[in-house]
Amino acid sequence: MRPNTMLIACGEVLSMSWWKRICGLDAETIEYDQPNKKLVLVVYDITDNKRRYRVHKCLKSYGTRVQRSAFECFLTETQYYELAKKLRYYIKEDEDLLRLYKFPANTTMDCWGNIGRLEKEDDFWIV
């Protein structure tokens, strides 16, 4: 296909630049290479506002919020176990969900979109 060729999908005309984004051909690639730290992705689904706020506050001191219920953290093994212990204290295992994903130190991540990381924190109201 030529660079200026148009695609038709679902009745809409799509430019090749849009198609390249969908296929991941123009993704921003971020490489993490911190020898003694690992990238840890923490995601949670917590039903109670008070517990959710405590988990959020704890995670803020370890990493960066990237979605409403997701944080990216660069942690040593000691920090990882310390964080896991704290988070398990805050949740109720029969009501909440907490997942920690550990990635190797030389992880590469592809990012699409221009929203970026969430810098402005939402206010929490506990009633």
C-alpha positions in Angstrom: 0.0 0.0 0.0 1.2 3.5 -0.7 1.6 5.8 2.4 -1.4 8.0 1.5 -3.7 5.0 0.8 -7.0 5.1 2.7 -8.7 2.1 4.4 -12.4 1.6 4.7 -13.5 -0.1 8.0 -17.0 -0.2 9.4 -18.1 2.3 6.7 -15.5 4.9 7.7 -12.5 6.1 5.7 -9.3 5.7 7.8 -5.9 7.2 7.0 -2.8 5.0 7.1 -1.5 7.0 10.1 -4.5 5.9 12.1 -3.9 2.4 11.0 -0.2 2.5 12.0 -1.3 3.6 15.5 -3.7 0.7 15.8 -1.0 -1.8 14.6 1.5 -0.3 17.0 3.9 1.0 14.4 4.3 4.4 16.0 4.2 3.5 19.7 6.3 5.3 22.2 8.8 2.7 23.6 10.0 3.1 27.1 12.9 1.0 28.4 13.5 0.5 32.0 17.0 -0.8 33.1 17.6 -0.4 36.7 19.9 -3.2 37.8 18.7 -3.8 41.4 15.1 -2.7 40.9 12.1 -4.3 39.2 9.1 -2.7 37.6 6.1 -3.7 39.7 2.6 -3.0 38.4 0.0 -2.9 41.1 -3.7 -3.1 40.3 -6.6 -3.2 42.7 -10.3 -3.3 43.0 -11.4 -2.4 46.5 -15.0 -2.0 47.4 -14.7 0.1 50.6 -13.8 3.8 50.1 -11.8 4.0 53.4 -9.7 0.9 52.5 -9.3 2.1 48.9 -7.9 5.5 50.1 -5.5 3.8 52.5 -4.1 1.6 49.6 -3.9 4.6 47.3 -2.0 6.6 50.0 0.4 3.7 50.6 1.1 3.2 46.9 1.7 6.9 46.4 4.8 6.6 48.5 6.2 3.8 46.4 5.3 4.6 42.8 3.4 6.6 40.2 -0.3 6.3 39.5 -1.0 5.5 35.9 -4.7 4.6 36.1 -7.4 5.1 38.7 -6.6 1.7 40.3 -3.1 1.1 38.9 0.4 2.1 40.0 3.9 1.6 38.5 6.6 1.1 41.1 10.4 0.5 40.8 11.2 -1.6 43.8 14.1 -3.6 45.2 13.2 -7.1 46.6 13.1 -5.7 50.1 10.7 -2.9 49.1 8.5 -5.3 47.2 8.0 -7.5 50.2 7.5 -4.5 52.5 4.8 -3.1 50.1 3.1 -6.5 49.7 2.9 -6.9 53.5 1.4 -3.4 53.9 -1.1 -3.8 51.2 -2.3 -7.2 52.5 -2.9 -5.5 55.8 -5.2 -2.9 54.2 -7.5 -5.2 52.1 -10.1 -7.7 53.0 -9.4 -10.8 50.9 -13.0 -11.9 50.7 -14.2 -8.5 49.3 -11.2 -6.9 47.5 -8.8 -7.8 44.7 -5.1 -6.9 44.7 -2.6 -7.9 42.1 1.1 -7.3 41.9 2.9 -8.0 38.7 6.8 -8.1 38.8 8.7 -7.5 35.6 12.4 -8.0 35.0 14.8 -5.0 35.4 15.3 -4.7 31.6 11.6 -4.4 30.7 10.4 -2.6 27.6 7.0 -1.1 27.6 5.0 0.3 24.6 2.7 3.2 25.3 0.0 4.6 23.1 -2.0 7.8 23.6 -1.0 11.1 25.0 -2.8 11.1 28.4 0.4 10.3 30.2 0.7 9.6 33.9 -1.9 11.0 36.2 -0.3 13.9 38.0 -3.3 15.6 39.5 -4.8 13.4 42.2 -8.5 13.1 42.6 -10.0 14.2 45.9 -11.4 11.4 48.1 -14.5 11.9 50.3 -15.1 9.6 53.2 -18.6 9.8 54.5 
